Amino acid sequence: MSTLKLIAGAALLAVTTAACATAPAAPAYDPVPPPARRPDAKTQLEYGNPPPPPPPPGRY
């Protein structure tokens, strides 16, 4: 019976050590922000349409 307790204790120790040993890797940092989302219909009704983009330089 003492051998069974020893094996169970060793197994429990091994499982708890393995569970706490390694942390998952942190996700890589992406410095590029996501593209701007278009305003939906509700936002356009509440705030109006966004102003048009400026013309490209050097046209006139």
PDB file of N, CA, C and O in Angstrom:
ATOM      1  N   MET A   1       0.814  -1.186   0.000  1.00  0.00           N
ATOM      2  CA  MET A   1       0.000   0.000   0.000  1.00  0.00           C
ATOM      3  C   MET A   1       0.865   1.260   0.000  1.00  0.00           C
ATOM      4  O   MET A   1       0.497   2.259  -0.619  1.00  0.00           O
ATOM      5  N   SER A   2       2.009   1.226   0.686  1.00  0.00           N
ATOM      6  CA  SER A   2       2.863   2.409   0.728  1.00  0.00           C
ATOM      7  C   SER A   2       3.479   2.686  -0.644  1.00  0.00           C
ATOM      8  O   SER A   2       3.737   3.841  -0.982  1.00  0.00           O
ATOM      9  N   THR A   3       3.718   1.633  -1.438  1.00  0.00           N
ATOM     10  CA  THR A   3       4.247   1.826  -2.785  1.00  0.00           C
ATOM     11  C   THR A   3       3.225   2.555  -3.653  1.00  0.00           C
ATOM     12  O   THR A   3       3.584   3.423  -4.448  1.00  0.00           O
ATOM     13  N   LEU A   4       1.959   2.200  -3.497  1.00  0.00           N
ATOM     14  CA  LEU A   4       0.898   2.850  -4.259  1.00  0.00           C
ATOM     15  C   LEU A   4       0.792   4.331  -3.885  1.00  0.00           C
ATOM     16  O   LEU A   4       0.598   5.178  -4.757  1.00  0.00           O
ATOM     17  N   LYS A   5       0.918   4.643  -2.599  1.00  0.00           N
ATOM     18  CA  LYS A   5       0.882   6.037  -2.164  1.00  0.00           C
ATOM     19  C   LYS A   5       2.082   6.804  -2.708  1.00  0.00           C
ATOM     20  O   LYS A   5       1.953   7.963  -3.102  1.00  0.00           O
ATOM     21  N   LEU A   6       3.241   6.166  -2.730  1.00  0.00           N
ATOM     22  CA  LEU A   6       4.444   6.805  -3.246  1.00  0.00           C
ATOM     23  C   LEU A   6       4.300   7.104  -4.735  1.00  0.00           C
ATOM     24  O   LEU A   6       4.657   8.189  -5.194  1.00  0.00           O
ATOM     25  N   ILE A   7       3.778   6.140  -5.484  1.00  0.00           N
ATOM     26  CA  ILE A   7       3.585   6.333  -6.927  1.00  0.00           C
ATOM     27  C   ILE A   7       2.542   7.426  -7.180  1.00  0.00           C
ATOM     28  O   ILE A   7       2.725   8.270  -8.057  1.00  0.00           O
ATOM     29  N   ALA A   8       1.448   7.409  -6.411  1.00  0.00           N
ATOM     30  CA  ALA A   8       0.406   8.423  -6.576  1.00  0.00           C
ATOM     31  C   ALA A   8       0.937   9.813  -6.227  1.00  0.00           C
ATOM     32  O   ALA A   8       0.624  10.787  -6.911  1.00  0.00           O
ATOM     33  N   GLY A   9       1.725   9.905  -5.181  1.00  0.00           N
ATOM     34  CA  GLY A   9       2.309  11.196  -4.805  1.00  0.00           C
ATOM     35  C   GLY A   9       3.281  11.701  -5.851  1.00  0.00           C
ATOM     36  O   GLY A   9       3.292  12.889  -6.174  1.00  0.00           O
ATOM     37  N   ALA A  10       4.105  10.795  -6.384  1.00  0.00           N
ATOM     38  CA  ALA A  10       5.051  11.191  -7.427  1.00  0.00           C
ATOM     39  C   ALA A  10       4.317  11.632  -8.690  1.00  0.00           C
ATOM     40  O   ALA A  10       4.717  12.597  -9.342  1.00  0.00           O
ATOM     41  N   ALA A  11       3.245  10.924  -9.033  1.00  0.00           N
ATOM     42  CA  ALA A  11       2.464  11.293 -10.211  1.00  0.00           C
ATOM     43  C   ALA A  11       1.798  12.655 -10.014  1.00  0.00           C
ATOM     44  O   ALA A  11       1.776  13.478 -10.929  1.00  0.00           O
ATOM     45  N   LEU A  12       1.261  12.888  -8.829  1.00  0.00           N
ATOM     46  CA  LEU A  12       0.628  14.172  -8.542  1.00  0.00           C
ATOM     47  C   LEU A  12       1.647  15.306  -8.593  1.00  0.00           C
ATOM     48  O   LEU A  12       1.361  16.379  -9.125  1.00  0.00           O
ATOM     49  N   LEU A  13       2.815  15.073  -8.051  1.00  0.00           N
ATOM     50  CA  LEU A  13       3.874  16.072  -8.094  1.00  0.00           C
ATOM     51  C   LEU A  13       4.307  16.344  -9.532  1.00  0.00           C
ATOM     52  O   LEU A  13       4.533  17.496  -9.903  1.00  0.00           O
ATOM     53  N   ALA A  14       4.424  15.301 -10.338  1.00  0.00           N
ATOM     54  CA  ALA A  14       4.830  15.471 -11.733  1.00  0.00           C
ATOM     55  C   ALA A  14       3.784  16.254 -12.523  1.00  0.00           C
ATOM     56  O   ALA A  14       4.126  17.107 -13.343  1.00  0.00           O
ATOM     57  N   VAL A  15       2.510  15.961 -12.271  1.00  0.00           N
ATOM     58  CA  VAL A  15       1.444  16.661 -12.998  1.00  0.00           C
ATOM     59  C   VAL A  15       1.397  18.136 -12.609  1.00  0.00           C
ATOM     60  O   VAL A  15       1.266  18.999 -13.478  1.00  0.00           O
ATOM     61  N   THR A  16       1.500  18.432 -11.325  1.00  0.00           N
ATOM     62  CA  THR A  16       1.451  19.833 -10.901  1.00  0.00           C
ATOM     63  C   THR A  16       2.680  20.602 -11.366  1.00  0.00           C
ATOM     64  O   THR A  16       2.578  21.780 -11.710  1.00  0.00           O
ATOM     65  N   THR A  17       3.823  19.960 -11.379  1.00  0.00           N
ATOM     66  CA  THR A  17       5.034  20.621 -11.869  1.00  0.00           C
ATOM     67  C   THR A  17       4.933  20.888 -13.362  1.00  0.00           C
ATOM     68  O   THR A  17       5.320  21.960 -13.828  1.00  0.00           O
ATOM     69  N   ALA A  18       4.419  19.930 -14.111  1.00  0.00           N
ATOM     70  CA  ALA A  18       4.286  20.109 -15.556  1.00  0.00           C
ATOM     71  C   ALA A  18       3.261  21.187 -15.886  1.00  0.00           C
ATOM     72  O   ALA A  18       3.426  21.911 -16.868  1.00  0.00           O
ATOM     73  N   ALA A  19       2.217  21.304 -15.091  1.00  0.00           N
ATOM     74  CA  ALA A  19       1.185  22.303 -15.360  1.00  0.00           C
ATOM     75  C   ALA A  19       1.700  23.717 -15.115  1.00  0.00           C
ATOM     76  O   ALA A  19       1.266  24.652 -15.787  1.00  0.00           O
ATOM     77  N   CYS A  20       2.597  23.887 -14.185  1.00  0.00           N
ATOM     78  CA  CYS A  20       3.087  25.225 -13.844  1.00  0.00           C
ATOM     79  C   CYS A  20       4.446  25.536 -14.460  1.00  0.00           C
ATOM     80  O   CYS A  20       4.942  26.652 -14.301  1.00  0.00           O
ATOM     81  N   ALA A  21       5.050  24.606 -15.141  1.00  0.00           N
ATOM     82  CA  ALA A  21       6.424  24.784 -15.595  1.00  0.00           C
ATOM     83  C   ALA A  21       6.540  25.788 -16.734  1.00  0.00           C
ATOM     84  O   ALA A  21       7.422  26.646 -16.702  1.00  0.00           O
ATOM     85  N   THR A  22       5.681  25.705 -17.726  1.00  0.00           N
ATOM     86  CA  THR A  22       5.831  26.569 -18.888  1.00  0.00           C
ATOM     87  C   THR A  22       4.593  27.429 -19.055  1.00  0.00           C
ATOM     88  O   THR A  22       3.463  26.955 -18.941  1.00  0.00           O
ATOM     89  N   ALA A  23       4.827  28.695 -19.327  1.00  0.00           N
ATOM     90  CA  ALA A  23       3.721  29.608 -19.616  1.00  0.00           C
ATOM     91  C   ALA A  23       3.565  29.697 -21.131  1.00  0.00           C
ATOM     92  O   ALA A  23       4.551  29.564 -21.855  1.00  0.00           O
ATOM     93  N   PRO A  24       2.372  29.913 -21.616  1.00  0.00           N
ATOM     94  CA  PRO A  24       2.205  30.054 -23.063  1.00  0.00           C
ATOM     95  C   PRO A  24       2.932  31.301 -23.563  1.00  0.00           C
ATOM     96  O   PRO A  24       3.048  32.295 -22.847  1.00  0.00           O
ATOM     97  N   ALA A  25       3.408  31.233 -24.773  1.00  0.00           N
ATOM     98  CA  ALA A  25       4.145  32.351 -25.344  1.00  0.00           C
ATOM     99  C   ALA A  25       3.208  33.530 -25.572  1.00  0.00           C
ATOM    100  O   ALA A  25       2.047  33.357 -25.944  1.00  0.00           O
ATOM    101  N   ALA A  26       3.727  34.720 -25.343  1.00  0.00           N
ATOM    102  CA  ALA A  26       2.926  35.924 -25.558  1.00  0.00           C
ATOM    103  C   ALA A  26       2.758  36.152 -27.059  1.00  0.00           C
ATOM    104  O   ALA A  26       3.672  35.859 -27.830  1.00  0.00           O
ATOM    105  N   PRO A  27       1.621  36.664 -27.479  1.00  0.00           N
ATOM    106  CA  PRO A  27       1.439  36.922 -28.908  1.00  0.00           C
ATOM    107  C   PRO A  27       2.391  38.019 -29.377  1.00  0.00           C
ATOM    108  O   PRO A  27       2.744  38.919 -28.616  1.00  0.00           O
ATOM    109  N   ALA A  28       2.789  37.931 -30.610  1.00  0.00           N
ATOM    110  CA  ALA A  28       3.714  38.912 -31.167  1.00  0.00           C
ATOM    111  C   ALA A  28       3.024  40.270 -31.267  1.00  0.00           C
ATOM    112  O   ALA A  28       1.836  40.351 -31.581  1.00  0.00           O
ATOM    113  N   TYR A  29       3.772  41.326 -31.001  1.00  0.00           N
ATOM    114  CA  TYR A  29       3.222  42.677 -31.065  1.00  0.00           C
ATOM    115  C   TYR A  29       3.181  43.130 -32.510  1.00  0.00           C
ATOM    116  O   TYR A  29       4.186  43.065 -33.217  1.00  0.00           O
ATOM    117  N   ASP A  30       2.022  43.586 -32.948  1.00  0.00           N
ATOM    118  CA  ASP A  30       1.852  44.071 -34.315  1.00  0.00           C
ATOM    119  C   ASP A  30       1.778  45.595 -34.272  1.00  0.00           C
ATOM    120  O   ASP A  30       0.768  46.136 -33.821  1.00  0.00           O
ATOM    121  N   PRO A  31       2.813  46.309 -34.727  1.00  0.00           N
ATOM    122  CA  PRO A  31       2.806  47.771 -34.617  1.00  0.00           C
ATOM    123  C   PRO A  31       1.876  48.459 -35.611  1.00  0.00           C
ATOM    124  O   PRO A  31       1.613  49.653 -35.467  1.00  0.00           O
ATOM    125  N   VAL A  32       1.374  47.747 -36.607  1.00  0.00           N
ATOM    126  CA  VAL A  32       0.506  48.361 -37.609  1.00  0.00           C
ATOM    127  C   VAL A  32      -0.933  48.322 -37.103  1.00  0.00           C
ATOM    128  O   VAL A  32      -1.450  47.244 -36.807  1.00  0.00           O
ATOM    129  N   PRO A  33      -1.588  49.478 -36.998  1.00  0.00           N
ATOM    130  CA  PRO A  33      -2.975  49.461 -36.530  1.00  0.00           C
ATOM    131  C   PRO A  33      -3.902  48.892 -37.600  1.00  0.00           C
ATOM    132  O   PRO A  33      -3.578  48.942 -38.787  1.00  0.00           O
ATOM    133  N   PRO A  34      -5.026  48.363 -37.203  1.00  0.00           N
ATOM    134  CA  PRO A  34      -5.962  47.840 -38.199  1.00  0.00           C
ATOM    135  C   PRO A  34      -6.533  48.982 -39.035  1.00  0.00           C
ATOM    136  O   PRO A  34      -6.555  50.124 -38.577  1.00  0.00           O
ATOM    137  N   PRO A  35      -6.991  48.698 -40.239  1.00  0.00           N
ATOM    138  CA  PRO A  35      -7.549  49.770 -41.070  1.00  0.00           C
ATOM    139  C   PRO A  35      -8.815  50.346 -40.433  1.00  0.00           C
ATOM    140  O   PRO A  35      -9.528  49.661 -39.700  1.00  0.00           O
ATOM    141  N   ALA A  36      -9.071  51.608 -40.729  1.00  0.00           N
ATOM    142  CA  ALA A  36     -10.243  52.274 -40.161  1.00  0.00           C
ATOM    143  C   ALA A  36     -11.514  51.659 -40.735  1.00  0.00           C
ATOM    144  O   ALA A  36     -11.601  51.369 -41.928  1.00  0.00           O
ATOM    145  N   ARG A  37     -12.495  51.468 -39.861  1.00  0.00           N
ATOM    146  CA  ARG A  37     -13.759  50.896 -40.308  1.00  0.00           C
ATOM    147  C   ARG A  37     -14.647  51.993 -40.867  1.00  0.00           C
ATOM    148  O   ARG A  37     -14.619  53.131 -40.400  1.00  0.00           O
ATOM    149  N   ARG A  38     -15.434  51.636 -41.873  1.00  0.00           N
ATOM    150  CA  ARG A  38     -16.388  52.590 -42.423  1.00  0.00           C
ATOM    151  C   ARG A  38     -17.515  52.787 -41.421  1.00  0.00           C
ATOM    152  O   ARG A  38     -17.919  51.833 -40.756  1.00  0.00           O
ATOM    153  N   PRO A  39     -18.030  54.004 -41.301  1.00  0.00           N
ATOM    154  CA  PRO A  39     -19.148  54.215 -40.386  1.00  0.00           C
ATOM    155  C   PRO A  39     -20.399  53.502 -40.887  1.00  0.00           C
ATOM    156  O   PRO A  39     -20.672  53.480 -42.087  1.00  0.00           O
ATOM    157  N   ASP A  40     -21.138  52.934 -39.978  1.00  0.00           N
ATOM    158  CA  ASP A  40     -22.361  52.243 -40.372  1.00  0.00           C
ATOM    159  C   ASP A  40     -23.494  53.251 -40.535  1.00  0.00           C
ATOM    160  O   ASP A  40     -23.305  54.448 -40.319  1.00  0.00           O
ATOM    161  N   ALA A  41     -24.666  52.763 -40.916  1.00  0.00           N
ATOM    162  CA  ALA A  41     -25.798  53.635 -41.219  1.00  0.00           C
ATOM    163  C   ALA A  41     -26.233  54.428 -39.993  1.00  0.00           C
ATOM    164  O   ALA A  41     -26.572  55.605 -40.114  1.00  0.00           O
ATOM    165  N   LYS A  42     -26.232  53.812 -38.822  1.00  0.00           N
ATOM    166  CA  LYS A  42     -26.662  54.515 -37.615  1.00  0.00           C
ATOM    167  C   LYS A  42     -25.714  55.663 -37.301  1.00  0.00           C
ATOM    168  O   LYS A  42     -26.161  56.754 -36.945  1.00  0.00           O
ATOM    169  N   THR A  43     -24.423  55.433 -37.427  1.00  0.00           N
ATOM    170  CA  THR A  43     -23.447  56.483 -37.154  1.00  0.00           C
ATOM    171  C   THR A  43     -23.592  57.617 -38.155  1.00  0.00           C
ATOM    172  O   THR A  43     -23.477  58.784 -37.781  1.00  0.00           O
ATOM    173  N   GLN A  44     -23.842  57.300 -39.415  1.00  0.00           N
ATOM    174  CA  GLN A  44     -24.020  58.340 -40.421  1.00  0.00           C
ATOM    175  C   GLN A  44     -25.271  59.159 -40.139  1.00  0.00           C
ATOM    176  O   GLN A  44     -25.277  60.372 -40.352  1.00  0.00           O
ATOM    177  N   LEU A  45     -26.331  58.513 -39.663  1.00  0.00           N
ATOM    178  CA  LEU A  45     -27.542  59.253 -39.333  1.00  0.00           C
ATOM    179  C   LEU A  45     -27.321  60.162 -38.129  1.00  0.00           C
ATOM    180  O   LEU A  45     -27.841  61.278 -38.095  1.00  0.00           O
ATOM    181  N   GLU A  46     -26.561  59.702 -37.145  1.00  0.00           N
ATOM    182  CA  GLU A  46     -26.357  60.489 -35.933  1.00  0.00           C
ATOM    183  C   GLU A  46     -25.355  61.625 -36.125  1.00  0.00           C
ATOM    184  O   GLU A  46     -25.568  62.725 -35.615  1.00  0.00           O
ATOM    185  N   TYR A  47     -24.279  61.378 -36.844  1.00  0.00           N
ATOM    186  CA  TYR A  47     -23.204  62.355 -36.953  1.00  0.00           C
ATOM    187  C   TYR A  47     -23.057  62.941 -38.349  1.00  0.00           C
ATOM    188  O   TYR A  47     -22.252  63.854 -38.536  1.00  0.00           O
ATOM    189  N   GLY A  48     -23.792  62.462 -39.319  1.00  0.00           N
ATOM    190  CA  GLY A  48     -23.643  62.926 -40.690  1.00  0.00           C
ATOM    191  C   GLY A  48     -22.547  62.159 -41.400  1.00  0.00           C
ATOM    192  O   GLY A  48     -21.776  61.426 -40.781  1.00  0.00           O
ATOM    193  N   ASN A  49     -22.492  62.339 -42.698  1.00  0.00           N
ATOM    194  CA  ASN A  49     -21.465  61.656 -43.483  1.00  0.00           C
ATOM    195  C   ASN A  49     -20.105  62.264 -43.184  1.00  0.00           C
ATOM    196  O   ASN A  49     -20.010  63.465 -42.933  1.00  0.00           O
ATOM    197  N   PRO A  50     -19.062  61.464 -43.207  1.00  0.00           N
ATOM    198  CA  PRO A  50     -17.729  62.023 -42.975  1.00  0.00           C
ATOM    199  C   PRO A  50     -17.330  62.902 -44.156  1.00  0.00           C
ATOM    200  O   PRO A  50     -17.818  62.690 -45.266  1.00  0.00           O
ATOM    201  N   PRO A  51     -16.459  63.879 -43.944  1.00  0.00           N
ATOM    202  CA  PRO A  51     -16.034  64.736 -45.056  1.00  0.00           C
ATOM    203  C   PRO A  51     -15.262  63.928 -46.089  1.00  0.00           C
ATOM    204  O   PRO A  51     -14.614  62.939 -45.747  1.00  0.00           O
ATOM    205  N   PRO A  52     -15.327  64.345 -47.356  1.00  0.00           N
ATOM    206  CA  PRO A  52     -14.592  63.601 -48.388  1.00  0.00           C
ATOM    207  C   PRO A  52     -13.088  63.752 -48.170  1.00  0.00           C
ATOM    208  O   PRO A  52     -12.642  64.728 -47.566  1.00  0.00           O
ATOM    209  N   PRO A  53     -12.315  62.798 -48.656  1.00  0.00           N
ATOM    210  CA  PRO A  53     -10.859  62.908 -48.490  1.00  0.00           C
ATOM    211  C   PRO A  53     -10.328  64.082 -49.312  1.00  0.00           C
ATOM    212  O   PRO A  53     -10.922  64.440 -50.329  1.00  0.00           O
ATOM    213  N   PRO A  54      -9.228  64.678 -48.889  1.00  0.00           N
ATOM    214  CA  PRO A  54      -8.665  65.801 -49.648  1.00  0.00           C
ATOM    215  C   PRO A  54      -8.140  65.324 -50.997  1.00  0.00           C
ATOM    216  O   PRO A  54      -7.755  64.163 -51.138  1.00  0.00           O
ATOM    217  N   PRO A  55      -8.122  66.213 -51.989  1.00  0.00           N
ATOM    218  CA  PRO A  55      -7.608  65.802 -53.308  1.00  0.00           C
ATOM    219  C   PRO A  55      -6.110  65.533 -53.223  1.00  0.00           C
ATOM    220  O   PRO A  55      -5.420  66.092 -52.370  1.00  0.00           O
ATOM    221  N   PRO A  56      -5.619  64.687 -54.100  1.00  0.00           N
ATOM    222  CA  PRO A  56      -4.172  64.415 -54.083  1.00  0.00           C
ATOM    223  C   PRO A  56      -3.389  65.683 -54.436  1.00  0.00           C
ATOM    224  O   PRO A  56      -3.876  66.508 -55.209  1.00  0.00           O
ATOM    225  N   PRO A  57      -2.203  65.846 -53.891  1.00  0.00           N
ATOM    226  CA  PRO A  57      -1.424  67.063 -54.157  1.00  0.00           C
ATOM    227  C   PRO A  57      -0.934  67.106 -55.604  1.00  0.00           C
ATOM    228  O   PRO A  57      -0.667  66.077 -56.225  1.00  0.00           O
ATOM    229  N   GLY A  58      -0.826  68.342 -56.121  1.00  0.00           N
ATOM    230  CA  GLY A  58      -0.258  68.526 -57.447  1.00  0.00           C
ATOM    231  C   GLY A  58      -1.241  68.400 -58.590  1.00  0.00           C
ATOM    232  O   GLY A  58      -0.820  68.355 -59.746  1.00  0.00           O
ATOM    233  N   ARG A  59      -2.525  68.341 -58.319  1.00  0.00           N
ATOM    234  CA  ARG A  59      -3.476  68.229 -59.432  1.00  0.00           C
ATOM    235  C   ARG A  59      -3.769  69.576 -60.047  1.00  0.00           C
ATOM    236  O   ARG A  59      -3.934  69.675 -61.263  1.00  0.00           O
ATOM    237  N   TYR A  60      -3.837  70.617 -59.235  1.00  0.00           N
ATOM    238  CA  TYR A  60      -4.221  71.934 -59.760  1.00  0.00           C
ATOM    239  C   TYR A  60      -3.133  72.929 -59.493  1.00  0.00           C
ATOM    240  O   TYR A  60      -3.263  74.098 -59.857  1.00  0.00           O
TER     241      TYR A  60
END
